[in-house]
Amino acid sequence: MLKFNAFFFISPINPTQCRTNTHSQCQVKSSQVKSALLSTNLMKKVSLMNEEYFNYNTDGCEGDTAEDRKSQDGSETMPFIDESPTMSPHLCARGQDGEAVSPTPPEGLLPRGGIEKGLEMKKLVLSGFLASEEIYINQLEALLLPMKPLKATATTSKPVLTVEQIDTIFFMIQDIFEIHKEFYDALSPNIQQWDEKVTVGHLFQKLASQLGVYKAFVDNYKVAVETAEKCSQANSQFQKISENLKVKGPKESKDCTTSATMEALLYKPIDRVTRSTLVLHDLLKHTPKDHPDFPLLQDALRISQNFLSSINEEIDPRRTAVTTPKGEVRQLVKDGFLVEVSEGTRKLRHVFLFTDLLLCAKMKKAAVGRHQQYECKWYIPLADLSFQTLDDSDSLPHVQTLPEHEIEEMKIKISSIKSEIQKEKKAQKAQSRNVDRLRKKMNEQESCLLLHSPTIPFRIHNKHGKSYLFLLSSDYERSEWRESIQKLQKKDLQACVLSSVELQVLTGSCFKLRTVHNIPVTSNKDDDESPGLYGFLHVIVHKATGFKESANLYCTLEVDSFGYFVSKAKTRVFRDTTEPQWNEEFEIELEGSQCLRILCYKSKLNKDDNEIVDKIMGKGQVQLDPQTVQSKNWHMDVIEMNGIKVEFSMKFTSRDLSLKRTPSKKQSGVFGVKISVVTKRERSKVPYIVRQCIEEVEKRGIDEVGIYRISGVATDIQALKAAFDANTKDILVMLSDMDINAIAGTLKLYFRELPEPLLTDRLYPAFMEGIALSDPAAKENCMMHLLRSLPDPNLITFLTLLEHLKRVAEKEPVNKMSLHNLATVFGPTLLRPSESESSKAHITLASDIWSHDVMAQVQVLLYYLQHPPISFAELKKNTLYFSTDV
């Protein structure tokens, strides 16, 4: 059996027919498989966590390519399995009440009682998984399609491939196809004729028992991919075949045939083996323990986890060190992207700190089909490295610095381009060329931002004469690099001189050893990452203690923004003291921030040149836990740093307003009145107030920076509220004269004061369950089914608002309001239950604005905002599967 080995492999390829591949490429392919299988170690932990979900993706109708699995730096990635609990907490089912506004939803979706609810959710999970199975089978079938003609030509005088090469590339694919085709054919009738007596556990148990086939496939995977790649280089005919395999779309999607590469399709079984295991978690979650399926699904999960664990036991942990020719271990301690000033020009470098030397490298331009590699620019043995002080350093060379407004423009462009990429990828007939073009454009902007935003100098010196200058974005980062190097220098280090071969081997190892893979300036976080905090953080820096001698002391505050840390505030200098008491308050704007850093400095005058020198006395950081900082009261905390204690308080203010729902006593107005009452009275499908506010915002407020985020004047909003309630004749004149932020605030206030949320109290638990589903196809079925269950006035109003918010987000480069920002503002407004329902579900008040519930509310709206346009007519059609995109 061939084990995963980063250095050696058996190649069944005829060397006369295929050019040899590079050693480093084999290593990358191997590490790709390793990363996927190593991630499955998490499965062991999950079996003990009944309430946890995993996030996993499945392939859409488009069929992803190898390019889609590449990170910004070009390296390929395997699916990441998140071991954290789902953002949405588990909610208990609630009984129906007589006042429910929503009609009784279609059979087979909404929660009724514990067991029934679980079985309905189970059906949704199975429906989604069945749809993904259909896509997977079509992908395997597309992979098998060229195998027969290739075998037919293998025995002719002009073979495209040898029989040995064909057997290597298509190893076990036929067996895997037959297993899943049989599984699909058996599962499909059970879902179509679903009732509480249907059992499917035996089918999953059988599927799990056949995982040995996958073991053989995994063992052969890297050789299969390498063989296909080499043969593609050697034979143009096979290259055309392997780059354009046709994949059939789902049965419901006519004429949905897409193209995929052979490399992308060979990857599918590697991906599928983990995904099948993840589905079992969702099924167990929604299967009652006394159901016949429960023990069978448990057994299937046990088999799957044991299989994944057995694979992991054969794989060595990720390599973080290289061995020198003398047999010594050179460990990578730290690496990251830094900006070097070389000949007066900013250059992006990847710097690697090893246990005995510092190496500065740049990424070489890779030829098409080749993996990226590093080129060493210089290295310094740590024994020869020193940090230049002000006394012995030359003046800093003149480096061009961009104005602040140009830096901001770059951030806006990055947000805009990333939004375009997401739109392009969601389009049914997404053009990979367009996505590639946008990615290239975004990378250019990100590289430019990283190059021009840092301004803090970090100079290092080689005792043999040469100095090097880096520019960093934060003093905290500079201090970290300095401390890491100084810690290693305390050891008994010997100066080392690398031969050209040794330097080449070390530089080549950097690609697989690196821990920082991407340029850290992506403007918007991915969906599976924590969104961070958006709003204002109020910080009071009280005092500091623990100084051994009197000094002039001050603090600075940094927060993360756009992927890197930025200094946001500075206290005044407290002079000649050991116990400074600043008691200064700062308001810091947060843009998806997750961490606050505080640095404490000592400031003194240099007698030689009368210049002030600042020295870091201590530094520390605190995670911005939403539940901690969002209480009504100030939260006091202490950061300890090198014996120094800094006391501070903080409080987060969200851009959202209060979310209390108070039904109006007067039914003649519109605020606090049920939406069905208003639309019936007005004989309209969408309330007049909603239509007029949207029209006015789109007419003159869509370019307004922070529209819907910045609050309008409270008196203006109350005046508009009174005018709409009284149905004043001159309401249109008032709207045209009113500040646009007041109009936006009025629209938000209307939805916030509805006696029941627009998406209804009754459906709230189901929305929370639906957004927590791991399987994308099951989530699609559930989320669209829930929309169909809304009363018509609610649904039409929601769809109207949805399209309006999408149009606002299209102007994000100007108004700085992304889909995520808009979801943050409107999500709780449209979903937060009325107070009576909130108390039942144990939901706290507005002070808990970023609780798990509210984060899930944001995710629900974001899901619909990111979804392709939703038609009311199409939505109301009673389809078996709303979508087969997986």
N, C-alpha and C positions, 0 to 999 in steps of 0.2 A: 504494500500500500504506500502510495506517495503522500508524504506528510507536507504540511505547509512549511517551507523552508525559504528564508529570505535570500539564500545564496546559491543553492544547488537544485537542479531539476533534471528530469529525464526528458529528452526531446525525441519523439518518434518521427522527426522530419528528415526527409532526404535533403542533405545539405547542398546537393547540386541543383536542386530545384528552388530552394528558398534562401534568401540572404539571411545571415545571422542577425539576430536582434541584439541590442545593447544590453549589457549586464544590468545597468540601472533600471531599464524598462521592466525587466523580469522582477526586480525587487519591488517596484511600485505596484505591479499587478498582484504580487503576493501579498503586499501589505494591505492592498485594497480588500482582499478576501479576509485577511486577518481582522481588519477593523470591524467588519460586519459581524464576524463570529465572536470576536472578543466582547462586542457590545451585548451579546446574548447572555453573558454571565449575570446580567441583571435579572434574568428569568428566575434564578434561584431565589432571589429576594422576594419577588413578586408573589410567589405561591403563598407567602405568609401574610400578604396584604390584601384582604378581601375587598377593600374599598378603593383600590388603586386601578387606574387605567394606564394604557400606553398610547402614545400618539404614533400613528404610522400612516404612511401614504400608500396609495395604490395608483396604478397607471391609468391615465385618461384615454379617451378615444384617440387622441393624437398619437400616443405612443412615444415615450420619451427616448431620447438618444443618449449616446455616451456623453455628448456635450452638456446635456441637462444635469448630469451628475457631477459636473466639474465645479469646483469652487472658483473664486476670483483669480486665484493664482494658477489655475489650470489643472490642479491636482484632482484626481477622481475621489469621490467619497461614496461610502456605503450608507445605507439608511441608519439614522440615529434613533435609538430606542430610548425614550425618556422614562426614567423611573420615578419621576415626581408624580404626586397625585394630580388628578385632573383639576382644572381651575374651578369647575363647577361642583359644589358639594352635593352629596346625595340627599335628595329631598323625599320625605315621606308623602304618600298619596293623601289627598284630602277629599272628603266627601263633597257631593254636590249640594249647593244651597239653592233655595227657591228663587233668590234674586239674581241668579247668574244671567249675565247679558248674552253670553255666547250660546249659540244653538248646540244641540247635542252633536258632537263631531261624528264623522264616519266611523263605521264599525272597524275595529282593528287598529286603533292608534292610541287614544287618550287613556290616561290612567283612571281606573275605576277602583279597584281594590288591590291589595298587595300582590297576590298571585297573578290575577288577570293582567295587571299592569306589567309585571315582569315578562309574561308570555307575549304580550303585544310588542314590547321592546325587543324581545328575542327574535320575533318575526322580522322586525326592521333590520336587525343585525344580519340575520340569515339572508334577507333579500339583497342587502348590499354586498354580502360576501359572494352570493350566487352570481351577481352581476360582474364582480371582479374575477370570478372563476371563468366566466365566459370570455372576458378579455384575455386572461392568461392562456386559455386553451387556444384562442385564435393566434396568440403570439407564438406558442409552441408549434402550431400548425404551419405558420409562416416560416419558421426556422427549418421545419422538416421538408418543406416544399422543394427546395433545390437539391436535397440529398439524393433522391432517386436518379435524376438526370446526371448528377455528378458521378454516381456509382456506375451508371451505364457507360460513361465515357472513360472511366478509369481503366478499362481493359482494352481500349482502342489504341491505335497508334499515336493519337494526339490527345492524351488525357489532360484534363484541367487540373485534377488532383490525383494523387495516388490513393489506393484503397486505404492504406495506413493513415494517411492524412485525413481522409473523410471519417474514418472510424474515430479518430482522435477528436476532431472538431464536434461531431454530432454524438459523442459518447453519452448514452443513457437518455437522450432526448425522447426517443420513441417510447421508452418505458414510462417516463414521467408523463408524457402526453396521454397514454392509455390509462394510467392511474387516475388522472384528473378528469378525463372524459367520462370514465365509469362513475366517478364521484359526482360529477355534475348531473349526469343523467338520472342518478338515484335521488339527488337532493331536490331537483327542480319540481317534481310532482308533489313533494311534501309541502313545499311553500305555496304552490298554487291551490292546494286543497287543505289549507292550514286550519287547524283547530287545536284545542288544548290537549287532545289525545295524541297528536302527531309526535313521533320520536325521530330524532336525527343523530342522537349520540353514537349509535352503532356505526354510522357512516364516518363520523370524525375519528372514531376509534380505529376503524379499518385504515383510514387515510394515514393516521399517525403510525400504524404498525408497518407501513410501507416506506418509512423514512430511510431505510437502508439504501434505497435507490438514490436518494439525495446524497447520502454519504459518499457513494462512489462518484457521483457527479462532482461534488465539491472537491474531492481529492484530485480530480482530473481537470478542474476548471481553469487554473492558470496555464496549464499546458495547452488546453483547447484554445484559449484566447490568443496565446502566443503563436500557436500554429496558424490560426486564421489570419493573424496580422502579418506574419512572414509570407504566407502564401499569397496574400493580397498584394504585397509589395513585389512578389516575383511573377505574378500572373495577372495581367490587366483584365482578362475575362472574368476571373474569380473576383477581382476587385469590384467590378461593376455589379456582380451578383450580390456580394456581401454588403455593399453600401446602399442597396435599394431593394430590400425585402418588403413585400406587400402584406400588410396585416389587415384582415377583415375587421369591420366594426361590429358592434352588437346587432342582434336581429332587429331591434326596434329602430336602429339608425340606418336608413337606406343610403347606399352609396357612400358609406363612411369608411373608405379604404385608405389607409395611411402607410407611409414608408418608414422603415426603421433599419438601422444597421445590424449586421450580424452580431457585432460586439455587444450592442444594447440588448439584443434578444437573448444572447448567451448569459447575460447578467440576471435575467428574470428568475430562473430557479433559485439562484443564490438569495435573491431578495424574498422570494415567495416563502421559503422555508421558515423565515422568522415571522412573516406576516400571518401565516396560518396559525402559528402559536399565539399571536396577539389576539386573534379573533376568538380563540377559546376563552380568554379572560372575559371578554364582553358577554359571551354566551353564558358562562357560569354566573356572571353578575346578574343576569336576568332569567335564570332558571331556578325555580323553587327547589329546595333541597330534597323534597319528597317526590319530585318528578322523576320518572324513570331515566330521563336523560342525564340527570346530575352525576351519578357515579361513572357513567360512560364518558362524559365530557371531562370529568376529573382524571380518569385513566388516560384519556387522549392527551390531556395537558401534561400529565406526568411523563408519558412516553416522549412527548415533544421536548420537554425541558431536559430530560436525561440525554436525549440525542444531541441537543445543543451543548450541554455540559461536556459530553464525551468528546465533541469536536474541540472544545476549548482546551481540554486537558492536554491535547497533543500540540498545542501552539504555545511557543514561548511568549512571554510578555513583550510588549513593544520595546524595541531596542532604544536605549537612551545613551549609549556609550559606544566608543570604538576602541580597538586595541592597537597600541603603537607597535612598531616592529620589535621593540624591546620587551614586549609582553605586558606593558603597563596599560592600565585602563584610563582613557581620557573621557570623562563624563561631561555631557552638556548640562550646564547649570541654569542658563538663562538665554533667551533669544528674543528678538523683536525688531520691528522696523524703526529705523532712525534716519534722520536727514543729515547727511554729511555735507559740509561746505568744502568743495574742492575747486581750487582755482577761481574762487569767487562765485561759483555756481552751486545751487542746491542740487544734491543728488540723493535719490532714495536708495538706502542700503538695508540689507538684512544683517544684523550684528549677532554673532554667536559667542557667548562666554563659556569657554570650557574650563576645566579644573586647572589648566596650566597656561592658557593663552586666550587672547581675544582676537577673533577673526571677523573681518569686515568683508562682506560679499555682495555681489549684485546678481540679479537673475538674468541669465543669458537669454537672448531671443531664441526660441525653439523653432525648428523647422516643422512644417506640417506633418502631423503623425508622430512627432517626437516629444518625449517628456521634457519638461523644463529642468535646467540644471543651473547650479551656481558657479560664478566665477569669482575667485578670491581677488580682492583689491589690495589687501594688506593684512598682516597679522602682527601682534605684539606679544611676546612671552610675558606673562604676568610678573615674572621676576624683573623685567626691564621696564615695566609700566609705572608711570607716576601721573599725578594730577597737577596741572600747573596752577599755581596761585597767582594772585594779582601782582605779586612782586616780580616774578620771573616770566610772566606772559607778555607777549606782544599785544598791541591793541588789536581788537577784533577786526577782521577784514570787512570792508563795506559789502553788505548783503542786501539786495533789494527786498523790500517788504511791501506787500500789497496793502492797499487801504482796507479798512474794516468792511466797508460796504461791498467791496469786491469779494471778500471772503464769504459774506452773507449770501451774495448772489450765487456763489458756487454751491452752497448748501441747498439753496432753492432749486438749482438745476439738477442736483443729484436726486433730490426728492421727486422732482418732476419726471426724470428719466426712469427712475425705478418704478414709478407709477405706470409709465408707459409700458415697461417690460411686463408688469403684472397683467395689464390689459391685453397685451399681445399674446401672452401665454394662455390666457383664459379664453381667447377667441377660438371658435371651433376649427377654423382653418388657419391656425397661426403659422406664419412664415418664419422658419428658423433663421432666414437671412435677416429679417427685420429684428429679431431678438438678438442675434449676433451683433448687428450694427449698433443697437441700443446699448448692449453690454460694453462694447468697445468704447462708446461715447461716455458711458457712466464711469468706466475705469479711468478714462482720461481725466474726467472731472475729479474723481476721488484722489488720484495721484497728485493732481495739481493742488488740491486742498491740503493734502498731507505735506506736500513740499513747502507750501507758503504760509501755513498757519503757525508752525513752531518758531519761537523767537528766543528761547532761553539757551544760552551757550553751555556746552559741555566739552571741555578741552582735555585731551589726554596726550601724554608725552612718552616717547620712547627714549630711554636714556642714551641711546646711540645717536640721537639728534633730531629725529623727525617728530612733528606734532600733528595731531588731527583734531578737527573741530566738528562737533555735532550740534544741531539745534533741536531742542525738545519743547513740547507744548506745556509741560508742567514741571515745577521745581521738585515735586514729589517723585516724579519719574527719574529725574536726574539724581536725586538722593538715593533711590533704589539701586540704580546702576553703580553708583560710587560705593555704596555699602556692600553690595554683592562682590565687587572686585576686591575691596579691602579685606573682606572676610577670608577670601581665598588666599590673599597675600600673607596672611598671618601664618600660613603653613610654610614648611621649609621647601621653597620652590627653587628649582634649578632652571637656569636659562636654557631654552631649547632652540635648536635651529633645524627647521624642516627641510629635507631634500625636496626637489621638485616633485618626485613621485609621491612622497609622504603628504605634501601639501595638496596634491591632486586627489589622493584618496580621502583626505580629511574633508576637503571641499565637497567632494562627491557624496560623502555621508551626510552632509548638512540637509539634503533634501528630505531624507527619511527621518532624521533626528529632530527636525524643527518642531517646536510646539506652537508657534504662532504661524498660521498658514495664510491669513488674509490681511490685506491692508485694512487697518481698523478705523475706517472712516465712513462705512455705510450709514446713510442717513436714517433709514427706517429699519427697525428690527424685523426679523422674520416672525411668522405667525406663532411658531412654537417657542419663541423666546418671551421672557417677561417683558411686558410693555413699559415698565418703569413708571415714573410719576411725571405728569404734565400739570403745571400750575405754578404756584409760588411757595417756596420754602422760606418761612420766617425763622431766622436764627438769631438768638441772643448769645453772644460770647461774654460770659460772666467774668471769670478770673482764672488764673493759673497759679499753681503752687509747686514747690519742689526744687526751685532754683537754689544753687549753693552760694551764689554771689550776686550782688546787685548788678543790674544791666538795663539797657534800654530794650524793651521787649514788645513784640507785636505778633499778631496771628494773621494768616491768610486762609481763605476758604476756597476749595476747589470742588466742582461737581463734574460728572461725566456728561458729555453732550456730543452727539454725532460721532460716537465711537472713541472719543479721547477726552481727557480731562482738561478743564479750562479754569483758570483762576477767576473767581467771581467777586470776591470782597476782601477787604483788608481793614483791620482795626487800626486805631491810632497808636502811636508809639507811647508806651507807658515808661517813663524815664526813671533810671537809677532806683530800681526796686527788685526785690525777690518775690513779691506777691502782687503782680499787676491785677488791677480790677477794672476791666474795660466797661462791662455792662452796656455793650453796644448792640443794637438790633439791625439786622440786614434782611432785605427781601430779595431772594435769589430766584430767578425764573428757571424752572426745570423743563427740559425737553427730553422726556423719556429717561430721566435720571434715576439711578439706583444706588448711588454712593455719594457720601459727603466726606471730604478730606479736610483736615485741619493741620496746618503747619505752624510751628512756633519758632520765631526768629529772635536772635540777639543782634542788635544793631550797634556798631561801634565805629569810631572815626579812626581811619588809618593816618598815623602821624606823619608818615613819609610823604604822602601826596594829598593829604586833607580830603580824601574820599571816604565815603561811608561804606563799610563792608558789612554784609548781612550773612549771618551764619545760622544754619538750621540747628535748633536745640532739640527738637523732637518733632515727630510727625505721627499721625494716626488717622484712621478712617472708620466710618460707621455706615452700615447698610441702611438705606432709607426704607425701612419696613412700613408699608402703608398703614397697617393696623396700629402701629405705634405712634407715628407722627400725625395721624389724622384725628386724634381726639380733640374735643372742644378745648381742653386745657393744654397749656404748654407742657411738653415732655422734657424733663431735665435728664442730662446724660453727662458722663465723664469719659474722656479719652486719656489713657495713660500712655506716655511716650518717654522712654529713657529716664524714668524716675520723675517725670513732670506730669502733673495732672491738670488738664484743661476742662473747666466746667462750662457747659453750654446748655441752652434750651432750644427746642425747635418745635414748630407747628406748621403743618402743611395746609394750604388753602387751595382747594380744587377750583377749577374754572366753572364747575357746575354750581348752580344755586341750590337752595333748599328744595327737598323733594317731597314735602308733605302734600297729601291729597285731601282737600277739604271740599266736599260736595256743597254746591250753592243751595241756599234756602229758596232763592228765587229761580223758578224754572223759565222765566221770560228772557233771560240773558243767554250768553254762550259759555262764559267761564264757569267751571264747576258743574256743567250740565252734561248729561250723557250725550255722546256723539250721535247716537241714533235719534234722539229727541231733536237735536239741532238740525240734522239733515232732513228729517221729516217735515219740520216746521218750514224750513227754507225751500223744500222741494228740490234739493240738490244732492249730488252724490258725495261732494266734498264740502265741508263747512266753509262759508264765505270768508271767515277770518283767516283760514289756512290759505285759501286761494289768493287773497289780496296781499297777505304778508309775503308769500312766495314770489308773487309777481313783482312786488316792490323791491325785494332783495335782489332778484335777478335783473331788474332794470338798472339799479344804481348802487347795489351793495356787493355784487359778486366779486368785485376787485378789491373790496375793503379788507385790509390786513386784519386777521383775527376775527372775521365775521362769525357770529354765533359763539365765539369764545370770549370776546371782550363785552363786558356788561354795559348796557345803556344806562342813562340817567333814570333812577328809580321813579321820579315824579313823572317823567315822560311816559314810561311804561304804564303807570297807573292811569294816566290820562287816556291812553289808547284803550286800555282795558275797559274803562268806563264808557268810552265812545262805542266800542263794539257791543257791550252789554245793552246799551240804550238804543242801539241801531241808529246812531246819529246820521243825519243826512250828509253832513259835511265830512264824513269819515275819510273819503278819498283825498280831500284837501289836506286834512290833518296828516295823512300818510305821506303825501308829497312834500310836506314841510318838515316832517319829523326826522330826527337823526336816525340813520339806518341801523345803528346798533340798538336803538330803542325798539324799532320794528322787529328786529331779529329776537330781541329779548321778549317781546310780546308773544311771538309765535311759540317760543320755548315755554313761556308762562302758561299759555293755553293748554299745551299738552301736559304740563306738569300739574295743572289744577283739574284735569279731568277726574271725575269721581272714581273712575276705573281706568287703568292704563290702556293705551290704544291697542296693545296686543292682549289685553284682557287678563283679569285675575285667574279665570278658570284655566286658561292655557299656560299660565306661568310655569307650573311644575314641569309640564311637558317640554317647554322651551329649554328649561335648565337641563333636563335629561337629554334632549336632542343634541344640544351643542356639546355635550360631554361624550357623545359617541365617538369611538376611535375610528371606525370604518367610514371613510368618506361617502361611499355609496349609501350606506344605511343612514348617515347623517343627512344626505340629500333627500332621501325619501321622507324622512321624518320632518325636516324643516319645511319642505314644500307642502307636506300633508297638513302641517300646523297652519300655514297660511290659508289653505283652502277651508280650514275650520273656523276662520274669523267671520264675524258678521260682515255683510257686504260694505256698509259705510266705513267700518274700521279698516277693512282690506283695501278698498279703493283709496282712502285717505293715506294709508301707509305707503302704498305703491306710488302715489303722487309725491309724497315727501321723499321717498327713496330716490326717485329720479331727480328731484330738485337737489338733494344733497350730493348726488353724483356730479351734477353740473357745477356745483360749488367747488367740489374737489378737483374738477378739471382745471380750475383756475389756481390750483395750489401754488404754482410758482409766483403768483402775484399776492394771493390772500393768505398764503402759508397755512391753509387748512386742508390737511390730508384726509383721506377716508378714515384713518384711525383717529385723528383728532375729532372729526365730526361724530364718529361712533362713541367716543368718550363723552362728548357733550350730550348727545341725544339718547344713547343707549339706556341709561337709568330712567330718563324722562319718559320713554315709551314703554318700558317694561316693569319698572318698580311697582309692586303691588300696592293696592290701597292699604290704609293703616290696619284695617281689620284683618286683611289677609296677611299683612306683614307680621302681625303679632302671632298668627297661627304658625307661620314658617320660621319664627324666631329671627326675623330680620331686624337689624338695628336701624337707627335713624341716620340722618344725613352725615353725622360725624363719622360713620363707618363707610364713607363713600367708596373707598377702594377695597371693601371686603371681597371675599371670594364671590359672593352673590353678584356684586356690582361689576366685578371684572367679567363675570359670565354674561351679564346683561350687555356689556360693551361688545363682547365677542359675538353675541347673537346678532346685533345690528350690523357689526362689521362683516359677518358672514353674508348677509343679504346685500350690503353695499358692494361687496366684491363679486357678487354673483352676476352673471350676464342678465340682461333685461328680463323682467318677469312680466308676462302678459296676464291680465285678469281673466281673459277668455280661456287661454290655454291652461291656466292654473286650475280653473273650475272643472276641466275635463277629468273624468274619473279614470286615470291610467293605472295599470298594475304597477309599473315601475316608472316613477317620475323621471328618472335619469339612470343611465347605465354608465356614466362616467365614474371611474374608480381610481 
